[in-house]
Each structure stands twice: as C-alpha cells, then as structure tokens.
Amino acid sequence: MLIGEYKHTLDPKKRLSLPSKWRRELGKKLVVTRGLDNCLFVYPIAEWKKITDKVSELPLGQADTRSFNRFFLSGAVEVEVDSVGRILVPDFLKDFAKLDAKVVLAGIHSRIEIWDENKWERYKRAIEQEADGLAEKLGEIGVL
C-alpha cells in the first residue's frame, strides 16, 4: 500500500526520486498521467491495467466519458524506474501540474500523486479545514 507524504526535488533533467519504501511495491515500470486537481497520478502497471479495463467498459456514446478518456488516457506515459529509483517526468506533464523543483509525493493507497510543493501545502491546509465534514459524509455511507 502506498501511503505517506514525501518531499523531493525534481532535478534539472526532470528526474524524480521515488521513496525507497515504495520502490519494491511499484516495480520497474510505471504509468504517469494527468491527475485531478492539477497534480500527476502515478500507477504501478498492474493497477493501471485495472483502471483502463474499467474505463474501456464505459459507454462511448456519452460525451463525459469521451472527455474523461481523452483527458486521462491520452496524457498517460509509461516510464521506467532507473537503477537509483528515479523516474523521468515528461515536459507536458510537468507543465500540466505546474511543477517547480520542490515537489511532494503523496501515497494514496494504490497510486502516487505528484504535487508542486507550494500547491500541495495550500491544498492540504484547505482540506484539513474540511476533514470533519468529509468524515461525516463518509460515515453516512458506512465508510467510517
């Protein structure tokens, strides 16, 4: 399970070191794509396959389905983890997430989210203010 929050630096060659705790679970190939809230989503290959299998079952006759597929799937890139545990973040994804040198990698169960550090700190402060309300809503549907 991918959990935790790690601050890292995106080097000048756009390489990003993955936390050593996650490397074995992630494997040697990952998929990086545009995420929600202007971050990047990173998936192990097996998890990515589960998602694409589900997405491929959605009705193409619905405009929302086509739009989401285009947003999510056309921005996906398979990347290799190098011998020292780094991945290369493509320019177009770096630009999408507006990443500077300082980034945060957030483990969100089966995926990693890559955030610009300043944007993550602002988002985290906002979500901390809403945590009790979110917990109540999740309690209503039996999650908490």
Backbone bond lengths (Angstrom), bond angles and torsions (degrees), N, CA, C in turn:
res aa  C-N    CA-C-N  psi(-1)  N-CA   C-N-CA  omega(-1)  CA-C   N-CA-C  phi
1 M - - - 1.445 - - 1.526 109.04 -
2 L 1.305 115.61 135.78 1.464 122.05 -178.85 1.523 108.57 -95.02
3 I 1.321 116.18 109.08 1.458 120.88 179.49 1.521 109.16 -137.84
4 G 1.306 115.08 159.66 1.458 120.26 176.99 1.512 112.09 107.11
5 E 1.326 113.74 171.77 1.462 122.64 -177.99 1.525 107.51 -131.57
6 Y 1.320 116.03 126.94 1.465 121.25 -176.34 1.519 109.82 -131.15
7 K 1.319 115.93 132.38 1.464 120.77 175.96 1.520 108.36 -94.54
8 H 1.316 115.29 130.89 1.457 121.77 -179.45 1.524 109.44 -139.15
9 T 1.321 114.97 173.11 1.457 121.26 178.95 1.520 109.43 -116.65
10 L 1.311 115.22 132.87 1.459 121.93 172.80 1.524 105.68 -84.47
11 D 1.322 117.12 115.72 1.467 119.38 -174.51 1.534 110.95 -74.27
12 P 1.331 118.12 170.16 1.476 120.76 -177.50 1.533 114.26 -58.09
13 K 1.336 117.22 -22.92 1.466 120.53 177.52 1.527 112.09 -90.88
14 K 1.345 116.11 10.43 1.469 123.73 178.79 1.528 112.80 66.68
15 R 1.331 115.83 31.36 1.463 120.39 175.65 1.524 108.50 -97.50
16 L 1.317 114.83 143.78 1.452 121.23 -177.05 1.519 109.15 -130.50
17 S 1.309 115.67 126.34 1.458 121.40 -180.00 1.528 109.69 -80.21
18 L 1.319 116.17 132.19 1.459 121.61 177.51 1.524 109.36 -88.73
19 P 1.327 117.95 144.52 1.462 120.02 177.71 1.528 110.94 -57.22
20 S 1.314 116.11 135.73 1.469 120.43 -177.07 1.523 111.72 -59.62
21 K 1.330 118.32 -30.77 1.465 121.45 179.45 1.526 112.19 -62.53
22 W 1.317 117.35 -25.99 1.460 120.89 -175.77 1.524 113.55 -95.40
23 R 1.294 118.10 -17.65 1.473 120.69 -168.07 1.518 114.14 -58.87
24 R 1.305 118.25 -43.89 1.469 119.98 -178.42 1.529 110.64 -63.99
25 E 1.308 116.38 -42.43 1.461 120.49 -179.25 1.528 112.25 -66.73
26 L 1.327 116.50 -33.08 1.462 120.85 -175.30 1.520 113.71 -76.82
27 G 1.306 118.07 -33.03 1.454 120.76 -176.35 1.518 111.80 83.69
28 K 1.326 116.23 -169.21 1.467 121.94 -174.37 1.524 114.18 -93.17
29 K 1.325 117.55 -17.14 1.468 120.68 179.05 1.522 108.73 -126.11
30 L 1.330 114.50 138.88 1.459 121.83 -179.58 1.520 109.20 -134.68
31 V 1.313 115.73 164.68 1.458 121.05 172.82 1.523 107.50 -116.27
32 V 1.326 115.72 128.81 1.462 122.59 176.19 1.523 106.76 -113.13
33 T 1.330 116.15 134.26 1.459 120.08 -179.64 1.520 110.80 -146.76
34 R 1.324 115.00 170.38 1.461 119.88 174.27 1.518 108.31 -64.08
35 G 1.316 115.38 132.62 1.453 120.33 177.35 1.515 110.76 -107.54
36 L 1.301 114.92 -176.11 1.454 120.73 177.41 1.525 109.22 -86.13
37 D 1.298 116.78 160.47 1.472 122.88 -179.07 1.528 112.38 61.23
38 N 1.314 117.14 26.71 1.471 123.39 178.22 1.523 114.28 59.74
39 C 1.313 115.67 38.15 1.463 119.64 169.38 1.528 106.59 -115.88
40 L 1.319 116.45 179.03 1.464 121.14 174.97 1.517 108.76 -105.75
41 F 1.326 116.42 144.30 1.456 122.55 173.27 1.525 107.68 -103.97
42 V 1.317 116.00 137.82 1.463 122.49 177.44 1.526 107.43 -125.24
43 Y 1.331 115.54 128.02 1.458 121.03 -177.31 1.523 111.32 -125.45
44 P 1.340 116.94 141.82 1.466 118.91 165.01 1.534 107.93 -63.84
45 I 1.304 116.99 153.10 1.472 121.49 -176.13 1.530 112.18 -55.41
46 A 1.326 118.40 -44.55 1.467 120.81 -178.11 1.529 111.06 -62.61
47 E 1.313 117.03 -39.69 1.467 120.91 179.08 1.529 110.49 -69.01
48 W 1.323 116.45 -39.35 1.467 120.94 177.77 1.524 110.72 -60.80
49 K 1.316 116.68 -41.20 1.466 120.70 179.15 1.524 110.60 -61.37
50 K 1.331 117.85 -41.65 1.470 120.65 177.95 1.530 110.63 -59.23
51 I 1.311 115.88 -43.60 1.466 120.36 -178.61 1.523 110.87 -66.61
52 T 1.324 117.02 -47.08 1.470 119.12 -178.40 1.528 111.45 -66.59
53 D 1.328 117.20 -31.78 1.466 119.44 175.14 1.529 110.62 -62.44
54 K 1.328 116.82 -43.08 1.470 120.60 178.89 1.527 111.11 -67.26
55 V 1.316 116.14 -44.82 1.465 120.60 -178.48 1.523 110.68 -62.78
56 S 1.320 117.42 -36.62 1.467 120.21 -178.03 1.524 112.29 -67.99
57 E 1.328 117.43 -17.04 1.461 121.10 178.67 1.526 112.82 -86.05
58 L 1.318 117.57 -9.99 1.460 120.49 -178.82 1.531 110.20 -71.60
59 P 1.331 117.23 147.75 1.470 120.53 -177.33 1.527 112.17 -70.54
60 L 1.322 116.39 120.60 1.460 121.15 179.93 1.519 113.19 -70.57
61 G 1.317 116.74 -12.16 1.454 120.41 178.25 1.522 113.03 -72.19
62 Q 1.324 117.22 -11.90 1.466 120.76 179.72 1.525 109.93 -95.77
63 A 1.318 115.45 128.04 1.470 120.83 -177.35 1.525 112.04 -60.13
64 D 1.336 117.64 -38.17 1.467 120.15 179.85 1.525 111.45 -62.51
65 T 1.320 115.93 -38.46 1.467 120.02 178.26 1.521 110.40 -63.87
66 R 1.312 116.55 -47.20 1.464 119.64 179.72 1.525 111.18 -61.86
67 S 1.318 116.45 -42.77 1.469 120.09 -179.93 1.519 111.29 -63.05
68 F 1.332 116.83 -45.40 1.461 119.27 179.80 1.524 110.90 -64.02
69 N 1.324 116.93 -44.03 1.470 120.05 178.13 1.525 111.18 -56.82
70 R 1.311 116.09 -44.27 1.468 119.73 -179.66 1.520 111.00 -64.22
71 F 1.320 116.40 -44.17 1.461 120.98 179.84 1.529 111.03 -62.44
72 F 1.312 115.86 -50.15 1.462 122.00 -169.91 1.525 113.05 -81.86
73 L 1.324 116.60 -45.93 1.464 119.87 -173.06 1.522 113.32 -84.80
74 S 1.325 117.73 -37.55 1.467 117.83 -177.93 1.522 111.84 -70.67
75 G 1.315 116.93 -19.26 1.463 120.31 177.90 1.511 113.75 -90.92
76 A 1.319 117.56 3.68 1.464 121.03 -175.48 1.524 111.76 -83.69
77 V 1.324 115.07 140.02 1.461 122.06 178.84 1.527 108.24 -136.17
78 E 1.322 115.49 132.31 1.466 119.44 173.57 1.525 108.12 -83.30
79 V 1.329 115.98 129.58 1.463 120.95 -179.93 1.522 109.53 -125.37
80 E 1.319 115.34 154.01 1.461 120.76 177.23 1.511 109.80 -103.72
81 V 1.322 115.07 142.48 1.457 121.09 173.75 1.526 106.31 -83.58
82 D 1.328 116.98 124.57 1.468 119.38 -177.30 1.531 111.02 -78.18
83 S 1.313 116.47 -179.24 1.468 121.86 -173.03 1.526 113.67 -64.88
84 V 1.330 117.79 -17.95 1.467 120.08 178.01 1.535 111.92 -110.13
85 G 1.333 116.77 15.98 1.457 121.05 172.42 1.513 116.11 83.60
86 R 1.326 117.29 28.82 1.465 120.80 -179.94 1.522 110.71 -111.17
87 I 1.333 114.44 153.62 1.462 120.99 171.03 1.522 108.09 -120.56
88 L 1.312 115.30 156.40 1.461 122.14 176.58 1.527 108.33 -98.01
89 V 1.330 116.32 125.31 1.465 121.16 178.62 1.531 107.74 -94.41
90 P 1.341 117.78 115.24 1.466 120.20 -179.52 1.535 111.84 -60.02
91 D 1.328 115.42 149.78 1.466 121.24 -178.33 1.526 113.06 -52.74
92 F 1.336 116.82 -46.87 1.463 118.32 -174.73 1.525 112.00 -65.56
93 L 1.336 117.88 -29.84 1.461 120.19 176.78 1.528 111.07 -78.35
94 K 1.320 116.44 -37.47 1.472 120.79 175.00 1.523 109.38 -59.34
95 D 1.324 116.20 -43.44 1.463 121.04 179.41 1.529 111.48 -67.09
96 F 1.326 116.93 -41.84 1.463 120.68 179.30 1.527 111.12 -57.03
97 A 1.330 116.75 -46.63 1.466 121.43 -177.06 1.525 112.50 -86.11
98 K 1.334 116.32 -1.20 1.474 121.97 -179.57 1.529 111.02 52.40
99 L 1.331 114.92 49.40 1.462 120.31 -177.82 1.514 110.99 -80.69
100 D 1.322 115.45 131.62 1.455 121.91 168.93 1.522 106.77 -98.91
101 A 1.306 117.50 -164.33 1.463 120.60 -177.50 1.527 112.16 -66.47
102 K 1.333 117.62 -38.00 1.464 120.74 -177.43 1.523 109.67 -91.45
103 V 1.333 114.93 121.64 1.459 120.69 -178.50 1.523 110.13 -130.41
104 V 1.319 114.29 164.34 1.458 121.81 174.74 1.518 107.66 -121.41
105 L 1.325 115.85 134.16 1.456 122.05 172.30 1.522 106.41 -105.55
106 A 1.326 116.23 119.94 1.456 121.83 -179.17 1.521 108.41 -111.40
107 G 1.327 116.18 124.74 1.455 120.96 176.71 1.517 109.48 -82.95
108 I 1.321 116.49 119.99 1.465 122.29 -177.08 1.530 108.05 -122.38
109 H 1.318 115.72 68.61 1.465 125.50 178.15 1.521 113.01 65.77
110 S 1.327 118.01 -83.89 1.466 120.09 -175.59 1.523 112.84 -108.88
111 R 1.334 116.88 5.35 1.462 120.32 178.59 1.523 109.01 -141.28
112 I 1.321 113.63 165.84 1.459 121.51 172.80 1.522 106.62 -112.45
113 E 1.313 116.10 141.81 1.451 120.58 170.52 1.519 108.04 -110.65
114 I 1.331 116.35 134.83 1.465 121.72 176.82 1.523 107.13 -109.12
115 W 1.327 115.42 122.95 1.460 122.76 -177.35 1.517 110.11 -124.06
116 D 1.322 116.73 148.14 1.448 120.65 164.06 1.534 106.09 -62.64
117 E 1.332 117.19 135.81 1.465 120.36 -173.21 1.535 112.63 -58.11
118 N 1.317 118.17 -45.69 1.465 120.26 -179.15 1.527 111.70 -63.89
119 K 1.329 115.99 -42.05 1.462 119.98 179.22 1.531 110.24 -64.26
120 W 1.334 117.15 -41.00 1.464 121.80 178.40 1.532 110.69 -60.84
121 E 1.315 117.37 -44.97 1.468 120.47 -178.73 1.527 110.73 -62.41
122 R 1.322 117.71 -41.23 1.471 120.58 176.93 1.528 110.80 -64.68
123 Y 1.331 116.47 -45.09 1.458 120.86 179.85 1.526 110.38 -62.37
124 K 1.320 116.13 -43.92 1.465 120.79 -177.82 1.533 111.01 -62.62
125 R 1.326 117.24 -42.86 1.473 120.09 177.72 1.529 110.70 -60.91
126 A 1.322 116.46 -42.74 1.467 120.05 -179.79 1.521 111.33 -65.28
127 I 1.314 117.39 -44.34 1.464 120.40 -176.65 1.529 111.09 -70.71
128 E 1.325 117.06 -30.56 1.467 120.02 176.51 1.524 110.63 -62.99
129 Q 1.332 117.21 -32.90 1.464 121.31 177.73 1.529 111.40 -69.78
130 E 1.321 117.10 -24.99 1.464 121.96 -176.98 1.527 113.21 -100.12
131 A 1.317 118.15 -1.32 1.468 121.56 -170.82 1.525 112.91 -58.22
132 D 1.322 118.31 -43.04 1.463 120.03 -178.79 1.527 111.43 -63.22
133 G 1.325 116.61 -43.19 1.459 120.21 178.72 1.520 112.07 -64.81
134 L 1.319 116.45 -39.91 1.465 120.04 177.43 1.523 110.73 -64.23
135 A 1.336 116.66 -41.20 1.467 120.66 179.04 1.528 110.64 -62.12
136 E 1.331 117.06 -39.90 1.468 119.99 177.59 1.520 111.10 -61.49
137 K 1.326 116.74 -45.49 1.468 120.23 179.57 1.522 111.09 -61.85
138 L 1.327 116.99 -41.88 1.465 120.00 178.61 1.524 111.00 -67.62
139 G 1.329 116.76 -33.49 1.459 120.66 176.08 1.519 111.90 -64.23
140 E 1.320 116.43 -36.39 1.466 121.16 179.83 1.521 112.24 -63.84
141 I 1.318 117.27 -28.84 1.471 119.23 179.67 1.529 112.02 -103.12
142 G 1.345 115.78 11.63 1.460 120.48 172.89 1.509 116.35 82.39
143 V 1.332 118.00 14.80 1.463 119.90 179.54 1.519 110.60 -81.62
144 L 1.323 117.07 -40.64 1.476 121.61 178.84 1.510 110.62 -113.38
